[in-house]
Amino acid sequence: MPINYYIFLAVILFCIGVVGVLTRRNAIIIFMCIELMLNAVNLLLVAFSKAHHAVAAINAGPAGTTAGTDGQMFVFFIMVVAAAEVSVGLAIIVMMYRNTHSVDVNFLNRLKH
Amino acid sequence: MSQLVYLVPMFPLIGFLINGLGRNVLPKPLVGIIGSAALLASFVVSLLIFNEVRTPGFSAVTVNLFDFIHVGKLNVPFAFQVDQLSVLFLLIITGVGFLIHVYSTSYMHDESPSSYARYFAYLNLFVFSMLLLVLGSNYVIMFIGWEGVGLCSYLLIGFWFKNADYNYAARKAFVMNRIGDLAFLIGIFWIFAQFGSVNYADVFSQARPGASAHVLTGITLLLFIGATGKSAQIPLYTWLPDAMAGPTPVSALIHAATMVTAGIYMIARSNVLYSLAPATQGVIAVIGLCTAILAASIAIQQNDIKKVLAYSTVSQLGYMFLGLGVGAYTGAVFHVMTHAFFKALLFLGAGSVIHAMGGEQDIRKMGGLRKFMPVTSITFLIGCLAIAGIFPFAGFFSKDEILSRAYAHNPVLYVIGILGALMTAFYMFRLYSLTFAGKFRGTHDQEHHLHESPAAITIPLIVLAVLSVVGGWVGIPEFMAPNAHVLSKFLEPVFANSHVAAPPGEIAASTEWALTIGSLVLIIGFCTWGYMKFKNFTLAEVKESTGLAKILENKWYVDELYDAIIVKPINWIAGFLNNVVEKLGIDGLVNGVGKLVQYGSRQIRLLQSGQVGIYVLLMVIGIVVLFVLQLFFPNLI
């Protein structure tokens, strides 16, 4: 399957994420949109890594079973970091709700003053 | 003994430190003793060194103390040079300086203990700087002393710093000196660039006939400009008469033992260079002569006892420069020596008079002091006779030597020089006559207080008077008694090279006799004229002077001229720079930047709305912009 498809899918996912972050006010939905953007990037990384591996493995011969798969390593890192980020972010949202009884981000503009 | 030469400047330095640091705790008598003893100790050491230098066959000794500057090619040791010239100056400085210190203990007695100690500290520092100047074995050490005397003269002229005029005089002295110092400094740089060294020995041994004449002329002219500042020659002489703002003994110190002789010393020391630069010598002779005449003419119409003496110093310094200009180095140094004696005597005598008159300095309000202060009167008379150049007083021999050498060089110089000498005779006896002869013209109160000064004042006067009489006998000219010029023989090693490079002209003994006797008769005539004319002077005769007298009274309007062509334009430029360039330009720029940043930030601050959505939108826009840039202008980032 041509790599274009993956790219289009990833771009669409990413744009949905961006638009979601920009338009929604609910902190949890914004959070989910951020996850969407992260995973769009993950998808791209995996797709490119796979495509790259196909070429590198031919060039490297029998020894190149793992050649060109570095991108997939990044994906794991991103997933771990995203998991950590989610735990911290959700904790913030919980605290926010406890304090303001709302998860509306526009409500949090006190730093302006 | 000459290895111990560092002791000579060390004693005044120690005296300066003790008196300067302990000025609030030391009692007055102790301060005076420390200050004077430091000079006495230096004088004794100088005498011992002189004794060694005097022996025939003595050659110059360089005493290396430590490395002062040692960078690359530049090697400046902190070293002292002991030879005939520096030893002679040592004796003058410490000897006359000591007498002035003793005199000061009495003269400054009305000062509070702390300013009394401050005074003596400055005085010691002054002598220390001057000793450094004459002892240094290279131009850099000389320059340190050169700056030191400039600083000390500033401190001492402005000693009574609560008086704004005195501060102004001190500032004027300092600034005028700085102008000369700059030229001197450039001269030193040039010497280093040319000869690769600033040590006298290296420089003089490399300066040979045929060495680039333009360079030597340039260097010597720059050094001479330095000398005009320190030794008060045209055009930088106007600070010296204003320097009278300081206490009288300070004037004596500046005019006799230190400071103004520095320029003479420097040129005499560099005589090898000057002998190879005849153009510069011509300039020196002309400037010296002009100064001598100009200052003498001003002195005729001055009424302040110290001002008259100040202008006479400027005039006598002019003679010394004339001597240097015509190659009479020995004569110039000789005149420095005799001048130190009689000018110190005259200033200290003037101080004694001012002391007795309760601070009055206007000679028109004096008169008849002879019967109140016999010692001061007689010693002052001796000083006048010496400076006028009457046989056999000291001034006669030194002035005669310079003038006869000027005659050998060019008779015109001689005639103008004699004119100056006649003026000198006239104004000195005018001064004497107005001060000591006739009837007292001051108030009754002043007359009641008139008294002879105490011993601490009269003893230095007597010693200096004796020296003013006998001081000239070390230089009896060849035509009067063969081989009697002791000083010339003593200094011969220092000036030997110059005499080879530019042999002194010879004039017949009969001509010399005629010139000497002729000038002597004229001078005596002018002395008598000056004395008789003002003997019966009364205050009623004082009227607004007119014509030439008025010009002379106003010092040829030189101060006004400088004011108009230098001070005013500089003030105007400074005002322009201050009001326009500084306030509008620089301040506008600096404040404008500040205002712009403030205004800009006030506008940009509006973006911080606290709406998270907007922040994110901006972030996205930023990223999109980066993408677009990357896409269309790939070489931009």
Contacts between the chains, C-beta under 8 A, distances in Angstrom:
chain1	res1	chain2	res2	distance
A	18	B	620	5.8
A	21	B	616	5.4
A	22	B	613	6.1
A	22	B	616	5.9
A	22	B	617	5.6
A	22	B	620	6.8
A	23	B	613	7.8
A	25	B	613	7.3
A	105	B	612	4.5
A	105	B	613	7.1
A	106	B	611	5.8
A	106	B	612	7.1
A	106	B	613	6.8
A	108	B	610	7.7
A	108	B	612	7.0
A	109	B	609	7.0
A	109	B	610	2.8
A	109	B	611	6.1
A	109	B	612	8.0
A	110	B	610	7.0
A	111	B	610	5.9
A	112	B	608	6.1
A	112	B	609	6.2
A	112	B	610	3.2
A	113	B	610	7.8
